[in-house]
Amino acid sequence: MIQSSSSSLPPYVVINDPTCEKTDVLKTPTETIVFPLDDETLKVIRDLEAKFDQEDNCAGLAAPQIGYHKRIIILALEEDEDLKQNRPDFSDTLPKSIWINPSFTPLSPEKTTDWEACFSVKDLVGRVARFTEIAYEAWTPEEEKVKGKAKGLLARLIQHEIDHLNGILFIDHVPESELITREEYYRRRDEE
């Protein structure tokens, strides 16, 4: 794919930044994309991939997070010893993937609660209960259907990103009194 230059990329839309524009895109469900992809959708994919690639620590990103009302996410969860150390439920991996119109179905009612943060929520972290194991399906930009099962951290990541496409942020799952700053989170993690 042709990359967008980092200087031309849209900024993150941040729900709790009063100077941020377009925050309504984070709270509005996206529209289903139809194939073949038009030029506008191809540009969104290029921008989303370039934004994802410029981050050092990013496992997933959804189009609404950079201001686009499109049902597209990008994810990658590859072998990482540091991640395994901090995330005991890290087992499944996924190479960098761009998914269009993704969906998931829980495979059991079991949920796991763990910490989440987000580029679209400035400086806050919270414990979110997510389904432990899911089945997912989506389409690639090349119009190929992908489907599979995910558990643990990968299942959490997929649910978090699909939430973005449905106008839901992780903070919507956490009572405000239970949200903490990233600094506090790192302090607690280091103490454990």
C-alpha positions in Angstrom: 0.0 0.0 0.0 1.1 3.6 -0.6 1.9 5.3 2.7 0.7 8.7 3.7 3.4 11.1 4.9 3.4 11.5 8.7 3.1 15.3 8.3 -0.2 15.0 6.4 -1.8 12.5 8.9 -4.8 13.6 10.9 -4.3 14.0 14.6 -5.9 11.7 17.2 -9.4 12.6 18.2 -9.3 12.8 22.0 -12.6 12.7 23.9 -11.4 14.4 27.1 -9.3 17.1 25.4 -11.5 20.3 25.3 -9.5 21.7 22.4 -10.1 18.6 20.2 -12.5 18.9 17.3 -14.5 16.0 15.8 -15.1 14.3 19.2 -18.6 13.4 18.0 -17.0 10.8 15.7 -15.9 8.8 18.8 -19.5 8.5 20.1 -21.3 7.8 16.8 -21.5 4.3 15.3 -19.8 4.0 11.9 -21.4 3.0 8.7 -20.8 -0.3 7.0 -18.4 -0.1 4.1 -19.4 -1.5 0.7 -17.1 -3.0 -1.9 -15.4 -2.2 -4.2 -13.6 0.4 -2.1 -13.9 4.0 -3.2 -10.9 6.4 -3.3 -12.0 8.0 0.0 -12.0 4.7 1.8 -8.6 3.8 0.3 -7.3 7.1 1.7 -8.6 6.3 5.1 -6.9 2.9 5.0 -3.6 4.6 4.0 -3.8 7.2 6.8 -4.8 4.6 9.4 -1.9 2.3 8.5 0.6 5.2 8.4 -0.6 6.5 11.8 -0.4 3.0 13.3 3.1 2.5 11.8 4.4 5.7 13.3 3.6 4.6 16.9 6.2 2.7 19.0 3.6 1.1 21.2 0.4 0.5 19.4 -1.6 -2.8 19.1 -4.7 -1.4 17.5 -6.3 1.7 16.0 -9.7 2.4 14.6 -10.6 4.9 11.9 -12.8 7.1 14.2 -9.7 7.7 16.4 -8.2 9.8 13.5 -11.5 11.4 12.6 -13.0 9.1 10.0 -16.5 7.7 10.2 -15.5 4.4 8.5 -15.7 0.8 9.8 -12.0 0.0 9.6 -9.5 -1.1 12.2 -5.8 -2.1 12.1 -4.3 -4.5 14.7 -1.1 -6.4 15.4 -0.2 -8.5 18.3 3.2 -10.2 17.8 5.5 -12.1 20.2 6.8 -9.7 22.8 8.5 -10.8 26.1 7.8 -7.5 27.9 4.1 -7.8 27.0 4.0 -11.4 28.2 5.4 -10.2 31.5 2.7 -7.6 32.0 -0.2 -9.5 30.4 -0.5 -13.0 31.7 -3.3 -13.7 29.3 -1.1 -13.0 26.2 -1.2 -16.1 24.1 -2.7 -15.5 20.7 -0.8 -13.4 18.1 -1.9 -11.7 14.9 0.3 -10.1 12.2 -0.5 -6.6 11.2 -4.0 -6.8 9.7 -6.4 -4.2 8.3 -10.0 -5.3 8.9 -13.1 -3.8 7.3 -16.6 -4.3 8.8 -15.2 -6.5 11.6 -17.5 -8.2 14.1 -17.2 -10.6 17.0 -19.3 -13.2 18.9 -18.5 -14.3 22.4 -17.7 -18.1 22.6 -18.7 -18.2 26.3 -20.1 -15.8 28.9 -16.7 -15.9 30.7 -15.1 -12.4 31.0 -11.7 -11.3 32.1 -11.0 -7.9 33.7 -7.8 -6.1 32.9 -6.3 -2.6 32.4 -7.0 -0.7 29.2 -5.8 2.7 27.8 -6.5 4.5 24.5 -5.0 7.1 22.2 -8.5 8.7 22.2 -8.7 9.1 26.0 -5.9 11.3 27.4 -4.0 10.1 30.4 -6.6 7.7 31.8 -6.5 4.0 32.4 -9.2 1.6 33.7 -10.0 -2.0 34.3 -12.5 -3.3 31.7 -14.3 -6.7 31.7 -14.2 -8.2 28.2 -15.2 -11.6 26.9 -12.3 -14.0 27.4 -12.8 -15.9 24.1 -14.4 -14.7 20.9 -15.0 -15.7 17.3 -14.3 -12.9 14.8 -14.8 -12.1 11.1 -13.9 -9.2 8.9 -12.9 -8.4 5.3 -9.5 -7.3 4.1 -9.0 -4.3 1.7 -8.5 -7.0 -1.0 -12.1 -8.2 -0.3 -11.0 -11.5 1.3 -13.0 -12.7 4.3 -11.0 -13.5 7.4 -12.4 -15.3 10.4 -11.1 -17.1 13.4 -11.1 -17.4 17.2 -9.1 -15.3 19.7 -8.7 -15.5 23.4 -7.0 -13.5 26.1 -5.3 -10.2 25.2 -6.0 -10.6 21.4 -9.7 -11.1 22.1 -9.6 -7.9 24.4 -7.9 -5.9 21.6 -10.4 -6.9 19.0 -13.3 -6.0 21.3 -11.7 -2.7 22.2 -11.2 -1.7 18.5 -14.7 -2.9 17.4 -16.2 -0.8 20.3 -14.7 2.2 18.6 -16.6 1.4 15.5 -19.8 1.3 17.6 -19.2 4.7 19.3 -18.0 3.1 22.5 -14.8 4.0 24.4 -13.3 1.9 27.2 -14.2 4.6 29.7 -17.8 3.8 29.0 -17.3 0.4 30.7 -15.6 1.9 33.8 -17.2 3.9 36.6 -15.5 7.3 36.6 -14.4 6.9 40.2 -12.4 3.8 39.1 -10.4 5.5 36.4 -6.8 6.4 37.2 -4.0 8.3 35.5 -1.4 6.5 33.4 1.2 7.6 35.9 -0.7 5.9 38.8 -1.2 2.8 36.7 2.6 2.5 36.0 3.3 3.1 39.7 0.9 0.3 40.7 2.2 -2.0 38.0 5.8 -1.5 39.1 4.9 -2.2 42.7 3.3 -5.5 41.7 
